[in-house]
Amino acid sequence: MVLAEAERLRNQGIDHEALAVQNSQLKKLDNRRGRLLKLYEMGEIGDEYFLRESNSLRVEKAKVEELQDCKIPVDLLPQINDLEHACKRIQDWVLSTEGEDLALLLDALQVQVHVENGRGELKGLIPEFAPKNGHADVCSVVTKLSSSAT
């Protein structure tokens, strides 16, 4: 599941051409705002026109910035082989976990098991971050992040 989600995010990553267009749009909007402000300061336009145009530019800029915020930069995603290695380490750790550590793990991941009439459902959370250090560090991060993960 982790690798499939990483691949999905990679496929929807940033379109660098679209990003360049959006950056160009933001620059043009900033230039328009600068010209508008200069006209206002010189007394060439009135308060009402300035406020109307200024608000319009602010709305346009917010729309462009919102489009930029929707994309995850692909170069910020971990490499697939790093994810595979991390998943293997987690698998090894989970499979060797016993007793109180198993209870801690299930609690940290907020695992819920529902079973009825030969059918079962398992729900839980996967933390967004785990350091490259030893298993103890992963355990402490999982317990800290599980309360804020969704």
Residue frames as qw, qx, qy, qz and C-alpha x, y, z in Angstrom:
[[0.000, 0.884, 0.467, 0.000, 0.00, 0.00, 0.00],
 [0.314, -0.776, 0.099, 0.538, 2.81, 2.41, 0.82],
 [0.366, -0.180, 0.598, 0.690, 4.54, 1.82, -2.50],
 [0.204, 0.581, 0.703, 0.355, 1.26, 2.12, -4.43],
 [0.106, -0.927, -0.300, 0.200, 0.50, 5.44, -2.70],
 [0.359, -0.601, 0.312, 0.642, 4.01, 6.73, -3.44],
 [0.332, 0.132, 0.699, 0.620, 3.58, 5.82, -7.10],
 [0.082, 0.790, 0.594, 0.127, 0.18, 7.55, -7.19],
 [0.216, -0.886, -0.061, 0.406, 1.72, 10.71, -5.71],
 [0.400, -0.328, 0.514, 0.684, 4.60, 10.56, -8.20],
 [0.275, 0.405, 0.725, 0.485, 2.14, 10.31, -11.08],
 [0.029, -0.892, -0.431, -0.134, 0.18, 13.34, -9.88],
 [0.541, -0.433, -0.053, 0.719, 3.34, 15.30, -9.06],
 [0.052, 0.761, 0.001, -0.646, 4.20, 18.72, -10.33],
 [0.643, 0.595, 0.353, 0.329, 3.82, 19.51, -13.99],
 [0.467, -0.388, 0.040, 0.793, 6.83, 21.82, -14.39],
 [0.138, 0.324, 0.459, 0.815, 5.33, 23.53, -17.45],
 [0.318, -0.752, -0.508, -0.275, 2.13, 24.31, -15.54],
 [0.558, -0.625, -0.228, 0.495, 4.23, 25.55, -12.62],
 [0.375, -0.062, 0.223, 0.897, 6.13, 27.91, -14.94],
 [0.084, -0.547, -0.512, -0.657, 2.82, 29.25, -16.31],
 [0.478, -0.759, -0.441, 0.026, 1.50, 29.77, -12.78],
 [0.536, -0.446, -0.068, 0.714, 4.68, 31.56, -11.72],
 [0.212, 0.201, 0.369, 0.883, 4.38, 33.78, -14.79],
 [0.262, -0.693, -0.533, -0.408, 0.75, 34.54, -13.90],
 [0.545, -0.692, -0.322, 0.347, 1.77, 35.46, -10.35],
 [0.445, -0.202, 0.119, 0.865, 4.49, 37.78, -11.65],
 [0.024, 0.420, 0.469, 0.776, 2.02, 39.48, -14.02],
 [0.408, -0.752, -0.499, -0.138, -0.49, 39.91, -11.20],
 [0.550, -0.555, -0.166, 0.602, 2.20, 41.45, -8.99],
 [0.301, 0.048, 0.291, 0.907, 3.17, 43.82, -11.83],
 [0.160, -0.610, -0.535, -0.562, -0.47, 44.81, -12.34],
 [0.510, -0.737, -0.404, 0.184, -0.82, 45.45, -8.62],
 [0.506, -0.331, 0.013, 0.797, 2.32, 47.59, -8.67],
 [0.119, 0.279, 0.407, 0.862, 1.01, 49.66, -11.59],
 [0.337, -0.707, -0.551, -0.290, -2.36, 50.03, -9.89],
 [0.550, -0.640, -0.285, 0.455, -0.71, 51.23, -6.70],
 [0.388, -0.114, 0.173, 0.898, 1.45, 53.71, -8.63],
 [0.058, -0.495, -0.502, -0.707, -1.63, 55.11, -10.42],
 [0.465, -0.743, -0.481, -0.016, -3.39, 55.46, -7.06],
 [0.550, -0.489, -0.128, 0.665, -0.41, 57.21, -5.47],
 [0.248, 0.046, 0.307, 0.918, -0.23, 59.63, -8.42],
 [0.291, 0.413, 0.383, -0.773, -3.93, 60.44, -8.01],
 [0.225, 0.155, -0.660, -0.700, -4.83, 59.06, -11.45],
 [0.483, -0.311, -0.761, -0.302, -7.51, 56.73, -10.02],
 [0.466, -0.544, 0.136, -0.684, -9.98, 57.10, -7.18],
 [0.342, -0.324, 0.778, -0.417, -10.39, 55.13, -3.97],
 [0.814, 0.169, 0.340, -0.440, -13.38, 53.11, -5.21],
 [0.775, 0.541, -0.305, -0.120, -11.65, 51.97, -8.42],
 [0.165, 0.584, -0.752, 0.257, -8.44, 51.19, -6.53],
 [0.510, -0.209, 0.704, -0.448, -10.24, 49.04, -3.94],
 [0.865, 0.308, 0.159, -0.364, -12.30, 47.20, -6.56],
 [0.685, 0.591, -0.426, 0.007, -9.27, 46.41, -8.75],
 [0.033, -0.551, 0.756, -0.351, -7.08, 45.58, -5.77],
 [0.686, -0.088, 0.584, -0.424, -9.64, 43.08, -4.47],
 [0.863, 0.443, -0.044, -0.239, -10.00, 41.57, -7.93],
 [0.455, 0.628, -0.614, 0.144, -6.23, 41.08, -8.21],
 [0.316, -0.412, 0.743, -0.422, -6.11, 39.56, -4.73],
 [0.843, 0.115, 0.368, -0.376, -8.80, 37.01, -5.69],
 [0.776, 0.562, -0.274, -0.078, -7.00, 36.11, -8.93],
 [0.189, 0.618, -0.712, 0.275, -3.70, 35.68, -7.09],
 [0.565, -0.260, 0.651, -0.435, -5.31, 33.47, -4.43],
 [0.909, 0.288, 0.118, -0.278, -6.72, 31.19, -7.15],
 [0.634, 0.608, -0.467, 0.103, -3.32, 30.77, -8.81],
 [0.074, -0.536, 0.735, -0.409, -1.60, 30.16, -5.45],
 [0.774, -0.094, 0.452, -0.433, -4.25, 27.57, -4.55],
 [0.889, 0.415, -0.153, -0.116, -3.47, 25.66, -7.75],
 [0.374, 0.618, -0.630, 0.284, 0.22, 25.65, -6.83],
 [0.384, -0.420, 0.656, -0.496, -0.50, 24.35, -3.31],
 [0.907, 0.058, 0.127, -0.397, -2.41, 21.33, -4.67],
 [0.841, 0.412, -0.342, 0.075, 0.67, 19.67, -6.15],
 [0.748, -0.587, 0.257, 0.170, 3.38, 17.81, -4.29],
 [0.265, 0.783, -0.535, -0.175, 6.88, 18.36, -5.66],
 [0.969, 0.117, -0.214, -0.032, 8.03, 14.97, -6.93],
 [0.530, 0.481, -0.517, 0.470, 11.61, 15.69, -5.89],
 [0.326, -0.501, 0.489, -0.635, 10.48, 15.91, -2.24],
 [0.938, -0.131, -0.016, -0.321, 9.11, 12.36, -2.28],
 [0.530, -0.511, 0.671, 0.090, 11.35, 9.55, -1.01],
 [0.339, 0.401, -0.753, -0.397, 12.94, 7.25, -3.57],
 [0.880, -0.069, -0.247, -0.400, 11.11, 3.96, -4.18],
 [0.729, 0.141, -0.613, 0.269, 14.08, 1.84, -3.08],
 [0.016, 0.276, -0.554, 0.785, 14.24, 3.86, 0.19],
 [0.675, -0.169, 0.096, -0.711, 10.54, 3.17, 0.74],
 [0.878, 0.057, -0.456, -0.135, 11.01, -0.52, 0.00],
 [0.464, 0.230, -0.665, 0.539, 13.87, -0.66, 2.52],
 [0.262, -0.240, 0.417, -0.837, 11.81, 1.18, 5.16],
 [0.813, -0.094, -0.129, -0.559, 8.82, -1.12, 4.58],
 [0.788, 0.125, -0.592, 0.118, 11.07, -4.17, 4.95],
 [0.208, 0.237, -0.630, 0.710, 12.50, -2.82, 8.23],
 [0.516, -0.181, 0.236, -0.803, 9.01, -2.12, 9.53],
 [0.870, 0.002, -0.360, -0.337, 7.83, -5.57, 8.46],
 [0.618, 0.167, -0.676, 0.364, 10.76, -7.22, 10.24],
 [0.046, -0.221, 0.529, -0.818, 10.11, -5.15, 13.35],
 [0.677, -0.130, 0.032, -0.723, 6.37, -5.86, 13.37],
 [0.861, 0.050, -0.475, -0.171, 6.85, -9.59, 12.81],
 [0.557, 0.119, -0.662, 0.487, 9.34, -9.83, 15.68],
 [0.243, -0.399, 0.279, -0.839, 7.26, -7.71, 18.10],
 [0.523, -0.301, -0.797, 0.026, 5.83, -9.51, 21.13],
 [0.393, -0.463, -0.613, 0.506, 4.10, -8.79, 24.43],
 [0.095, -0.773, -0.283, 0.561, 3.98, -5.19, 25.58],
 [0.136, -0.353, 0.440, 0.815, 5.73, -3.99, 22.40],
 [0.029, 0.324, 0.821, 0.468, 2.93, -5.51, 20.30],
 [0.106, -0.764, -0.602, 0.205, 0.30, -3.79, 22.43],
 [0.179, -0.650, 0.048, 0.737, 2.24, -0.52, 22.09],
 [0.132, -0.083, 0.659, 0.735, 2.47, -0.96, 18.32],
 [0.022, -0.526, -0.805, -0.274, -1.25, -1.69, 17.92],
 [0.159, -0.800, -0.420, 0.399, -2.15, 1.23, 20.17],
 [0.213, -0.506, 0.241, 0.800, 0.23, 3.62, 18.35],
 [0.006, 0.031, 0.703, 0.711, -1.24, 2.70, 14.98],
 [0.498, 0.129, 0.302, -0.803, -4.74, 2.92, 16.46],
 [0.248, 0.039, -0.900, -0.357, -5.52, -0.53, 15.14],
 [0.620, 0.040, 0.379, -0.686, -9.18, -1.54, 15.36],
 [0.100, 0.046, -0.957, -0.268, -10.39, -5.05, 14.61],
 [0.639, 0.104, 0.241, -0.723, -14.06, -5.76, 13.88],
 [0.110, 0.093, -0.962, -0.231, -15.14, -9.37, 13.34],
 [0.600, 0.166, 0.440, -0.647, -18.65, -10.69, 12.69],
 [0.849, 0.339, 0.306, -0.267, -20.16, -13.71, 10.92],
 [0.832, 0.104, 0.378, 0.391, -16.94, -14.91, 9.29],
 [0.410, 0.762, 0.122, 0.487, -16.04, -11.44, 8.08],
 [0.573, -0.568, -0.168, 0.567, -13.39, -9.14, 9.49],
 [0.299, 0.877, 0.060, 0.373, -12.20, -5.60, 9.12],
 [0.675, -0.359, -0.125, 0.632, -8.87, -4.16, 10.25],
 [0.179, 0.923, 0.106, 0.324, -8.36, -0.38, 10.48],
 [0.659, -0.510, -0.057, 0.550, -5.31, 1.62, 11.53],
 [0.157, 0.975, -0.092, -0.128, -3.02, 4.56, 10.83],
 [0.818, 0.166, 0.020, 0.550, 0.33, 4.74, 9.08],
 [0.310, -0.773, -0.034, 0.552, 2.57, 7.54, 10.42],
 [0.496, 0.868, 0.010, 0.007, 3.79, 10.17, 7.96],
 [0.248, 0.797, -0.502, 0.227, 7.40, 10.09, 9.19],
 [0.907, -0.398, 0.081, 0.113, 9.92, 7.66, 10.64],
 [0.038, -0.857, 0.489, 0.161, 13.67, 8.36, 10.97],
 [0.747, 0.425, -0.510, -0.034, 16.36, 6.16, 9.44],
 [0.128, -0.531, 0.734, -0.403, 17.69, 5.27, 12.92],
 [0.088, 0.057, -0.986, 0.127, 17.04, 2.08, 14.88],
 [0.336, -0.441, -0.787, -0.272, 13.79, 0.37, 15.72],
 [0.287, -0.518, -0.565, 0.574, 13.49, 2.16, 19.08],
 [0.004, -0.262, 0.079, 0.962, 13.41, 5.52, 17.30],
 [0.280, -0.199, -0.675, -0.654, 10.68, 4.31, 14.95],
 [0.356, -0.492, -0.782, 0.138, 8.65, 3.15, 17.95],
 [0.182, -0.492, -0.360, 0.771, 8.89, 6.55, 19.67],
 [0.110, 0.134, -0.332, -0.927, 7.98, 8.44, 16.48],
 [0.303, -0.319, -0.802, -0.404, 5.01, 6.18, 15.84],
 [0.299, -0.564, -0.689, 0.342, 3.64, 6.82, 19.33],
 [0.107, -0.434, -0.125, 0.886, 4.11, 10.59, 18.99],
 [0.158, 0.131, -0.462, -0.863, 2.60, 10.94, 15.51],
 [0.092, -0.326, -0.924, -0.177, -0.31, 8.59, 15.85],
 [0.000, 0.624, 0.582, -0.521, -2.38, 11.16, 17.74],
 [0.156, 0.631, -0.080, -0.755, -2.01, 13.75, 14.96],
 [0.021, -0.117, 0.816, 0.565, -2.14, 11.43, 11.91],
 [0.622, 0.298, 0.301, -0.658, -5.39, 11.03, 10.04]]
